[in-house]
Amino acid sequence: MLEKYQLTDMGKWANFVGIVFIVTGILNCISLVGIIPGIIFIFLGLKLRGVKRYSEEAAASSDEASQAGSLNMMVSELSSFFKIQVLFIIIALVLTVLAILFFVAVLLPLFMSAINNPYYFY
């Protein structure tokens, strides 16, 4: 049997995090570089708002069939949210590794040659 309190509580937290994602996405869209991540954040926020809607429907539903349908839609929204979030994390990790490799390959030798040159700082 489902605990209606847990469903409504999860809906409240999904709503809060969804609003934070939407606001963050709007703020990201202000800059030219952040338009694509901003749109993705807004989309993820809307997914979490859908989780809230379906959790409230499941908590308010009295018959098992409509409750199961709402729960299936809620889990589907959460599943797509997590898949997109994992893709975002993988992209961030790849970009971080590329930035570290760039630093090691290009900037570190430049700094080392500047330190080894005694007339560089005059």
DSSP file with accessible surface (Angstrom, degrees, kcal/mol):
  #  RESIDUE AA STRUCTURE BP1 BP2  ACC     N-H-->O    O-->H-N    N-H-->O    O-->H-N    TCO  KAPPA ALPHA  PHI   PSI    X-CA   Y-CA   Z-CA
    1    1 A M              0   0  189      0, 0.0     2,-0.2     0, 0.0     0, 0.0   0.000 360.0 360.0 360.0 141.2    0.0    0.0    0.0
    2    2 A L        -     0   0   62      1,-0.0     2,-0.7     2,-0.0     3,-0.1  -0.555 360.0-131.1 -82.0 140.2    1.2    3.5   -0.8
    3    3 A E     >  -     0   0  119     -2,-0.2     4,-1.6     1,-0.2     3,-0.1  -0.835  13.4-159.9 -87.9 114.1    1.9    6.1    1.8
    4    4 A K  H  > S+     0   0   86     -2,-0.7     4,-2.5     1,-0.2     5,-0.2   0.851  89.6  58.8 -66.5 -31.3    0.1    9.2    0.6
    5    5 A Y  H  > S+     0   0  158      1,-0.2     4,-2.6     2,-0.2    -1,-0.2   0.915 105.0  49.7 -63.4 -41.7    2.3   11.4    2.9
    6    6 A Q  H  > S+     0   0  127      2,-0.2     4,-2.5     1,-0.2    -1,-0.2   0.889 110.8  49.9 -65.6 -37.9    5.5   10.1    1.1
    7    7 A L  H  X S+     0   0   14     -4,-1.6     4,-2.2     2,-0.2    -2,-0.2   0.936 113.8  43.9 -65.9 -45.1    4.0   10.8   -2.3
    8    8 A T  H  X S+     0   0   48     -4,-2.5     4,-2.2     2,-0.2    -2,-0.2   0.891 113.9  51.4 -69.0 -35.7    3.0   14.4   -1.4
    9    9 A D  H  X S+     0   0   54     -4,-2.6     4,-2.2    -5,-0.2     5,-0.2   0.926 110.7  47.8 -66.0 -42.6    6.3   15.0    0.3
   10   10 A M  H  X S+     0   0   64     -4,-2.5     4,-2.7     1,-0.2     5,-0.2   0.902 110.4  53.5 -64.1 -36.8    8.2   13.8   -2.7
   11   11 A G  H  X S+     0   0    0     -4,-2.2     4,-2.3     2,-0.2    -2,-0.2   0.900 107.6  50.5 -64.0 -39.5    6.0   16.0   -4.8
   12   12 A K  H  X S+     0   0  134     -4,-2.2     4,-2.4     2,-0.2    -1,-0.2   0.928 113.4  44.7 -64.3 -44.4    6.8   19.1   -2.7
   13   13 A W  H  X S+     0   0  153     -4,-2.2     4,-2.7     2,-0.2     5,-0.3   0.890 112.5  51.2 -69.2 -38.0   10.5   18.4   -3.0
   14   14 A A  H  X S+     0   0   10     -4,-2.7     4,-2.5    -5,-0.2    -1,-0.2   0.906 110.6  50.6 -64.0 -37.7   10.3   17.7   -6.7
   15   15 A N  H  X S+     0   0   37     -4,-2.3     4,-2.5    -5,-0.2    -2,-0.2   0.940 111.4  47.2 -63.9 -46.6    8.4   21.0   -7.1
   16   16 A F  H  X S+     0   0  119     -4,-2.4     4,-2.3     2,-0.2    -2,-0.2   0.950 115.7  43.7 -61.4 -49.3   11.0   23.0   -5.1
   17   17 A V  H  X S+     0   0   53     -4,-2.7     4,-2.6     1,-0.2    -1,-0.2   0.889 112.3  54.6 -66.1 -36.2   14.0   21.5   -7.0
   18   18 A G  H  X S+     0   0    0     -4,-2.5     4,-2.4    -5,-0.3    -1,-0.2   0.917 108.1  48.2 -62.5 -41.8   12.1   21.9  -10.3
   19   19 A I  H  X S+     0   0   74     -4,-2.5     4,-2.8     2,-0.2     5,-0.2   0.919 111.0  51.1 -65.1 -40.6   11.6   25.6   -9.6
   20   20 A V  H  X S+     0   0   63     -4,-2.3     4,-2.6     1,-0.2    -2,-0.2   0.926 110.7  49.0 -62.5 -41.6   15.3   26.0   -8.7
   21   21 A F  H  X S+     0   0   29     -4,-2.6     4,-2.5     2,-0.2    -1,-0.2   0.909 111.8  48.8 -63.3 -42.1   16.2   24.3  -12.0
   22   22 A I  H  X S+     0   0   34     -4,-2.4     4,-2.5     2,-0.2    -2,-0.2   0.939 112.9  46.5 -65.3 -45.0   13.9   26.6  -13.9
   23   23 A V  H  X S+     0   0   74     -4,-2.8     4,-2.5     1,-0.2    -2,-0.2   0.927 113.4  49.6 -64.0 -42.2   15.3   29.7  -12.3
   24   24 A T  H  X S+     0   0   51     -4,-2.6     4,-2.3    -5,-0.2    -1,-0.2   0.908 110.6  50.8 -62.3 -40.5   18.8   28.5  -12.8
   25   25 A G  H  X S+     0   0    0     -4,-2.5     4,-1.9     2,-0.2    -2,-0.2   0.904 109.4  49.9 -64.1 -40.2   18.0   27.8  -16.5
   26   26 A I  H  X S+     0   0   94     -4,-2.5     4,-0.6     1,-0.2    -2,-0.2   0.928 111.7  48.4 -64.8 -42.7   16.6   31.3  -17.0
   27   27 A L  H >X S+     0   0  109     -4,-2.5     3,-0.8     1,-0.2     4,-0.5   0.877 110.6  51.5 -65.6 -36.4   19.7   32.9  -15.4
   28   28 A N  H >< S+     0   0   52     -4,-2.3     3,-0.9     1,-0.2     6,-0.3   0.853 101.9  60.9 -65.7 -35.5   21.9   30.7  -17.6
   29   29 A C  H 3< S+     0   0   44     -4,-1.9    -1,-0.2     1,-0.2    -2,-0.2   0.646  88.1  74.1 -69.5 -13.3   20.0   31.8  -20.7
   30   30 A I  H << S+     0   0  132     -3,-0.8    -1,-0.2    -4,-0.6     2,-0.2   0.902  91.7  62.7 -65.2 -39.3   21.0   35.5  -20.0
   31   31 A S  S << S-     0   0   59     -3,-0.9     4,-0.2    -4,-0.5     0, 0.0  -0.535  85.5-128.9 -87.4 155.3   24.5   34.8  -21.2
   32   32 A L  S >  S+     0   0  152      1,-0.2     3,-0.9    -2,-0.2     4,-0.3   0.885 108.5  49.4 -68.2 -37.4   25.4   33.7  -24.7
   33   33 A V  T 3  S+     0   0  136      1,-0.2     3,-0.4     2,-0.1    -1,-0.2   0.831 108.7  53.6 -71.8 -30.3   27.4   30.8  -23.5
   34   34 A G  T 3> S+     0   0    8     -6,-0.3     4,-2.3     1,-0.2    -1,-0.2   0.310  76.5  98.7 -92.3  11.0   24.8   29.5  -21.2
   35   35 A I  H <> S+     0   0   67     -3,-0.9     4,-2.5     2,-0.2     5,-0.2   0.956  85.9  43.7 -65.2 -47.6   21.8   29.3  -23.6
   36   36 A I  H  > S+     0   0  123     -3,-0.4     4,-2.1    -4,-0.3     5,-0.2   0.955 118.2  43.0 -66.4 -49.3   22.1   25.5  -24.3
   37   37 A P  H  > S+     0   0   42      0, 0.0     4,-2.7     0, 0.0    -1,-0.2   0.898 113.1  55.6 -62.3 -33.2   22.7   24.5  -20.6
   38   38 A G  H  X S+     0   0    0     -4,-2.3     4,-2.4     2,-0.2    -2,-0.2   0.917 107.0  47.8 -63.7 -42.8   19.9   26.9  -19.6
   39   39 A I  H  X S+     0   0   99     -4,-2.5     4,-2.5     2,-0.2    -1,-0.2   0.907 112.1  50.3 -65.0 -38.7   17.4   25.4  -21.9
   40   40 A I  H  X S+     0   0   49     -4,-2.1     4,-2.7     1,-0.2    -2,-0.2   0.925 110.2  50.2 -65.4 -41.5   18.4   21.9  -20.6
   41   41 A F  H  X S+     0   0   40     -4,-2.7     4,-2.4     2,-0.2    -2,-0.2   0.908 110.4  49.5 -62.9 -41.3   18.0   23.1  -17.0
   42   42 A I  H  X S+     0   0   47     -4,-2.4     4,-2.3     2,-0.2    -2,-0.2   0.933 111.1  49.9 -62.7 -43.0   14.5   24.6  -17.8
   43   43 A F  H  X S+     0   0   96     -4,-2.5     4,-1.9     1,-0.2    -2,-0.2   0.920 111.2  48.7 -61.0 -42.8   13.5   21.3  -19.4
   44   44 A L  H  X S+     0   0    0     -4,-2.7     4,-2.1     1,-0.2    -1,-0.2   0.891 109.5  52.9 -65.7 -37.7   14.7   19.3  -16.4
   45   45 A G  H  X S+     0   0    0     -4,-2.4     4,-2.0     1,-0.2    -1,-0.2   0.902 107.8  50.6 -63.2 -39.1   12.8   21.7  -14.1
   46   46 A L  H  X S+     0   0   98     -4,-2.3     4,-1.8     2,-0.2    -1,-0.2   0.864 106.7  55.2 -67.3 -34.1    9.7   21.0  -16.1
   47   47 A K  H  X S+     0   0   39     -4,-1.9     4,-1.8     1,-0.2    -2,-0.2   0.928 108.9  47.5 -61.3 -43.5   10.2   17.3  -15.8
   48   48 A L  H  X S+     0   0    8     -4,-2.1     4,-1.9     1,-0.2    -2,-0.2   0.850 107.7  55.0 -68.7 -32.6   10.4   17.6  -12.0
   49   49 A R  H  X S+     0   0   98     -4,-2.0     4,-2.0     1,-0.2    -1,-0.2   0.869 106.4  52.8 -65.9 -33.9    7.2   19.8  -12.0
   50   50 A G  H  X S+     0   0    4     -4,-1.8     4,-2.7     2,-0.2     5,-0.2   0.878 104.5  55.2 -65.9 -36.7    5.6   16.9  -13.9
   51   51 A V  H  X S+     0   0    0     -4,-1.8     4,-2.5     1,-0.2     5,-0.2   0.922 107.3  50.7 -60.4 -41.8    6.8   14.5  -11.1
   52   52 A K  H  X S+     0   0   45     -4,-1.9     4,-2.3     2,-0.2    -2,-0.2   0.937 110.3  49.1 -60.2 -47.1    5.0   16.8   -8.6
   53   53 A R  H  X S+     0   0  120     -4,-2.0     4,-2.2     1,-0.2    -2,-0.2   0.940 113.9  44.7 -60.6 -45.9    1.8   16.7  -10.7
   54   54 A Y  H  X S+     0   0   33     -4,-2.7     4,-2.4     1,-0.2    -1,-0.2   0.854 111.2  53.0 -71.0 -32.4    1.8   12.9  -11.0
   55   55 A S  H  X S+     0   0    0     -4,-2.5     4,-2.2    -5,-0.2    -1,-0.2   0.899 110.1  48.3 -69.4 -36.7    2.6   12.4   -7.3
   56   56 A E  H  X S+     0   0   86     -4,-2.3     4,-2.2    -5,-0.2    -2,-0.2   0.900 111.4  50.5 -67.5 -39.2   -0.3   14.6   -6.3
   57   57 A E  H  X S+     0   0   88     -4,-2.2     4,-1.5    -5,-0.2    -2,-0.2   0.911 111.8  47.7 -62.9 -42.3   -2.6   12.7   -8.7
   58   58 A A  H  < S+     0   0    0     -4,-2.4    -2,-0.2     1,-0.2    -1,-0.2   0.885 112.8  48.4 -66.7 -38.4   -1.4    9.3   -7.3
   59   59 A A  H  < S+     0   0   10     -4,-2.2    -1,-0.2     1,-0.2    -2,-0.2   0.866 115.5  44.1 -70.3 -34.0   -1.9   10.5   -3.7
   60   60 A A  H  < S+     0   0   88     -4,-2.2    -1,-0.2    -5,-0.2    -2,-0.2   0.697  93.1 100.5 -83.5 -17.6   -5.4   11.9   -4.4
   61   61 A S     <  -     0   0   16     -4,-1.5    -3,-0.0    -5,-0.2    -4,-0.0  -0.410  49.2-170.7 -73.9 141.5   -6.5    8.9   -6.4
   62   62 A S        +     0   0  120     -2,-0.1     2,-0.2     5,-0.0    -1,-0.1   0.747  63.7  70.6-102.1 -30.1   -8.7    6.3   -4.7
   63   63 A D  S  > S-     0   0   84      1,-0.1     4,-1.6     4,-0.0     5,-0.1  -0.617  78.2-129.4 -93.2 153.1   -8.8    3.5   -7.2
   64   64 A E  H  > S+     0   0  131     -2,-0.2     4,-2.6     1,-0.2     5,-0.2   0.836 100.7  57.7 -66.9 -36.1   -5.8    1.3   -7.9
   65   65 A A  H  > S+     0   0   77      2,-0.2     4,-2.2     1,-0.2    -1,-0.2   0.947 110.8  40.0 -66.7 -48.3   -5.9    1.7  -11.7
   66   66 A S  H  > S+     0   0   50      2,-0.2     4,-2.4     1,-0.2    -1,-0.2   0.862 115.2  54.2 -70.8 -30.9   -5.6    5.4  -11.9
   67   67 A Q  H  X S+     0   0   10     -4,-1.6     4,-2.4     2,-0.2    -2,-0.2   0.924 109.1  47.9 -66.3 -41.8   -3.1    5.4   -9.0
   68   68 A A  H  X S+     0   0   47     -4,-2.6     4,-2.6     2,-0.2    -2,-0.2   0.899 110.8  51.6 -66.2 -39.4   -0.9    2.9  -10.9
   69   69 A G  H  X S+     0   0   35     -4,-2.2     4,-2.2     2,-0.2    -2,-0.2   0.922 111.2  47.0 -63.5 -42.4   -1.1    5.0  -14.1
   70   70 A S  H  X S+     0   0   12     -4,-2.4     4,-2.4     1,-0.2    -2,-0.2   0.904 112.5  50.0 -65.7 -39.5   -0.1    8.2  -12.2
   71   71 A L  H  X S+     0   0   36     -4,-2.4     4,-2.7     2,-0.2     5,-0.2   0.899 109.4  51.4 -66.4 -39.4    2.8    6.3  -10.6
   72   72 A N  H  X S+     0   0  114     -4,-2.6     4,-2.2     2,-0.2    -2,-0.2   0.918 111.9  46.5 -63.2 -42.1    3.9    4.9  -13.9
   73   73 A M  H  X S+     0   0   80     -4,-2.2     4,-2.4     2,-0.2    -2,-0.2   0.896 112.0  51.8 -66.3 -37.7    4.0    8.4  -15.4
   74   74 A M  H  X S+     0   0   12     -4,-2.4     4,-2.5     2,-0.2    -2,-0.2   0.937 111.3  46.0 -63.9 -45.5    5.8    9.8  -12.3
   75   75 A V  H  X S+     0   0   86     -4,-2.7     4,-2.7     1,-0.2    -1,-0.2   0.882 111.0  53.8 -66.9 -34.9    8.5    7.1  -12.6
   76   76 A S  H  X S+     0   0   64     -4,-2.2     4,-2.3    -5,-0.2    -1,-0.2   0.918 109.6  47.4 -64.7 -42.9    8.8    7.8  -16.3
   77   77 A E  H  X S+     0   0   29     -4,-2.4     4,-2.2     2,-0.2    -2,-0.2   0.921 113.8  47.6 -63.6 -43.7    9.3   11.5  -15.7
   78   78 A L  H  X S+     0   0   39     -4,-2.5     4,-2.6     2,-0.2    -2,-0.2   0.897 109.9  53.8 -64.3 -39.0   11.9   10.7  -13.0
   79   79 A S  H  X S+     0   0   46     -4,-2.7     4,-2.3     1,-0.2    -2,-0.2   0.934 110.6  44.5 -62.4 -45.8   13.6    8.2  -15.3
   80   80 A S  H  X S+     0   0   28     -4,-2.3     4,-2.3     2,-0.2     5,-0.2   0.889 111.8  54.5 -67.9 -35.3   14.0   10.8  -18.1
   81   81 A F  H  X S+     0   0   17     -4,-2.2     4,-2.4    -5,-0.2    -2,-0.2   0.948 111.0  44.9 -60.0 -47.2   15.2   13.4  -15.6
   82   82 A F  H  X S+     0   0  119     -4,-2.6     4,-2.5     1,-0.2    -2,-0.2   0.879 111.0  53.1 -67.6 -37.8   17.9   11.1  -14.3
   83   83 A K  H  X S+     0   0  146     -4,-2.3     4,-2.0     2,-0.2    -1,-0.2   0.933 112.5  43.9 -63.1 -44.7   19.0   10.0  -17.8
   84   84 A I  H  X S+     0   0   43     -4,-2.3     4,-2.4     1,-0.2    -2,-0.2   0.909 113.0  52.6 -67.0 -39.0   19.4   13.6  -18.9
   85   85 A Q  H  X S+     0   0   47     -4,-2.4     4,-2.2    -5,-0.2    -2,-0.2   0.903 108.7  49.6 -63.8 -41.2   21.2   14.5  -15.6
   86   86 A V  H  X S+     0   0   80     -4,-2.5     4,-2.6     2,-0.2    -1,-0.2   0.909 109.7  51.6 -64.7 -40.6   23.7   11.6  -16.1
   87   87 A L  H  X S+     0   0  103     -4,-2.0     4,-2.4     1,-0.2    -2,-0.2   0.924 109.4  50.6 -60.9 -41.6   24.4   12.8  -19.6
   88   88 A F  H  X S+     0   0   47     -4,-2.4     4,-2.2     1,-0.2    -2,-0.2   0.902 110.5  49.2 -61.9 -41.8   25.0   16.3  -18.2
   89   89 A I  H  X S+     0   0   90     -4,-2.2     4,-2.5     2,-0.2    -2,-0.2   0.912 109.9  50.7 -65.9 -42.7   27.4   14.9  -15.6
   90   90 A I  H  X S+     0   0   90     -4,-2.6     4,-2.6     2,-0.2     5,-0.2   0.931 110.5  49.5 -62.3 -43.5   29.3   12.9  -18.2
   91   91 A I  H  X S+     0   0   83     -4,-2.4     4,-2.5     1,-0.2    -1,-0.2   0.921 111.1  50.0 -61.6 -42.6   29.7   16.0  -20.5
   92   92 A A  H  X S+     0   0   51     -4,-2.2     4,-2.2     1,-0.2    -2,-0.2   0.907 110.9  49.1 -64.0 -39.9   31.0   18.0  -17.5
   93   93 A L  H  X S+     0   0  107     -4,-2.5     4,-2.5     2,-0.2    -2,-0.2   0.916 111.2  49.3 -65.9 -41.7   33.5   15.3  -16.6
   94   94 A V  H  X S+     0   0   79     -4,-2.6     4,-2.6     1,-0.2    -2,-0.2   0.932 112.0  48.4 -63.4 -44.5   34.8   15.1  -20.2
   95   95 A L  H  X S+     0   0  106     -4,-2.5     4,-2.2     1,-0.2    -1,-0.2   0.880 110.5  52.1 -64.3 -35.1   35.2   18.8  -20.4
   96   96 A T  H  X S+     0   0   76     -4,-2.2     4,-2.3     2,-0.2    -2,-0.2   0.928 110.1  47.6 -65.6 -44.9   37.0   18.8  -17.0
   97   97 A V  H  X S+     0   0   84     -4,-2.5     4,-2.7     1,-0.2    -2,-0.2   0.920 112.0  50.6 -62.7 -41.6   39.4   16.2  -18.2
   98   98 A L  H  X S+     0   0   97     -4,-2.6     4,-2.4     1,-0.2    -1,-0.2   0.899 109.7  50.5 -63.8 -38.2   40.0   18.1  -21.5
   99   99 A A  H  X S+     0   0   61     -4,-2.2     4,-2.3     2,-0.2    -1,-0.2   0.907 111.0  48.6 -66.4 -39.9   40.7   21.3  -19.5
  100  100 A I  H  X S+     0   0   99     -4,-2.3     4,-2.7     2,-0.2     5,-0.2   0.927 111.8  49.2 -65.5 -43.6   43.2   19.5  -17.3
  101  101 A L  H  X S+     0   0  100     -4,-2.7     4,-2.8     1,-0.2     5,-0.3   0.899 110.6  51.0 -62.6 -39.9   44.9   18.1  -20.3
  102  102 A F  H  X>S+     0   0  116     -4,-2.4     4,-2.7     2,-0.2     5,-1.1   0.924 110.9  48.8 -62.1 -43.5   45.0   21.5  -22.0
  103  103 A F  I  <>S+     0   0   87     -4,-2.3     5,-2.8     3,-0.2    -2,-0.2   0.938 115.3  43.5 -62.2 -46.1   46.6   23.0  -18.8
  104  104 A V  I  <5S+     0   0   76     -4,-2.7    -2,-0.2     3,-0.2    -1,-0.2   0.918 120.3  40.7 -67.5 -41.1   49.2   20.3  -18.6
  105  105 A A  I  <5S+     0   0   71     -4,-2.8    -2,-0.2    -5,-0.2    -1,-0.2   0.857 132.6  12.9 -80.0 -32.8   50.0   20.3  -22.3
  106  106 A V  I  X5S+     0   0   74     -4,-2.7     4,-1.2    -5,-0.3    -3,-0.2   0.848 127.5  37.5-112.4 -54.9   50.0   24.0  -23.1
  107  107 A L  I  ><S+     0   0   56     -5,-1.1     4,-2.5     2,-0.2     5,-0.2   0.873 109.3  57.8 -77.6 -36.8   50.0   26.2  -20.1
  108  108 A L  H  ><S+     0   0   70     -5,-2.8     4,-2.6    -6,-0.2     5,-0.2   0.940 107.8  46.6 -63.3 -46.5   52.3   24.3  -17.7
  109  109 A P  H  > S+     0   0   69      0, 0.0     4,-2.4     0, 0.0    -1,-0.2   0.890 111.8  53.5 -62.0 -33.2   55.3   24.3  -20.1
  110  110 A L  H  X S+     0   0  104     -4,-1.2     4,-1.7     2,-0.2    -2,-0.2   0.933 111.0  44.9 -65.3 -44.1   54.6   28.0  -20.7
  111  111 A F  H  X S+     0   0  104     -4,-2.5     4,-2.2     1,-0.2    -1,-0.2   0.896 112.1  52.4 -65.2 -40.9   54.7   28.7  -17.0
  112  112 A M  H  X S+     0   0   92     -4,-2.6     4,-2.3     1,-0.2    -2,-0.2   0.902 108.7  49.5 -65.5 -39.0   57.8   26.6  -16.5
  113  113 A S  H  X S+     0   0   68     -4,-2.4     4,-1.0     1,-0.2    -1,-0.2   0.873 110.6  51.5 -68.7 -31.7   59.7   28.4  -19.3
  114  114 A A  H  < S+     0   0   12     -4,-1.7     6,-0.3    -5,-0.2    -2,-0.2   0.891 111.0  47.1 -69.7 -37.7   58.8   31.7  -17.7
  115  115 A I  H  < S+     0   0  106     -4,-2.2    -2,-0.2     1,-0.2    -1,-0.2   0.900 111.4  51.0 -70.8 -38.0   60.0   30.6  -14.3
  116  116 A N  H  < S+     0   0  122     -4,-2.3    -1,-0.2    -5,-0.2    -2,-0.2   0.705  94.3  81.2 -74.1 -18.2   63.3   29.3  -15.8
  117  117 A N    ><  -     0   0   71     -4,-1.0     3,-1.4    -5,-0.2     4,-0.4  -0.788  65.4-163.7 -89.5 110.0   64.0   32.5  -17.6
  118  118 A P  T 3  S+     0   0   87      0, 0.0     3,-0.4     0, 0.0    -1,-0.2   0.772  87.1  53.0 -69.7 -21.2   65.5   35.0  -15.0
  119  119 A Y  T >  S+     0   0  178      1,-0.2     3,-0.9     2,-0.1    -5,-0.0   0.441  84.3  89.4 -91.7   1.7   64.9   38.0  -17.2
  120  120 A Y  T <  S+     0   0  142     -3,-1.4    -1,-0.2    -6,-0.3    -5,-0.1   0.861  87.0  47.7 -66.5 -37.4   61.2   37.3  -17.7
  121  121 A F  T 3         0   0  146     -3,-0.4    -1,-0.2    -4,-0.4    -2,-0.1   0.430 360.0 360.0 -89.0   1.0   60.0   39.2  -14.6
  122  122 A Y    <         0   0  229     -3,-0.9    -3,-0.0    -4,-0.1     0, 0.0  -0.595 360.0 360.0 -94.2 360.0   62.0   42.4  -15.3
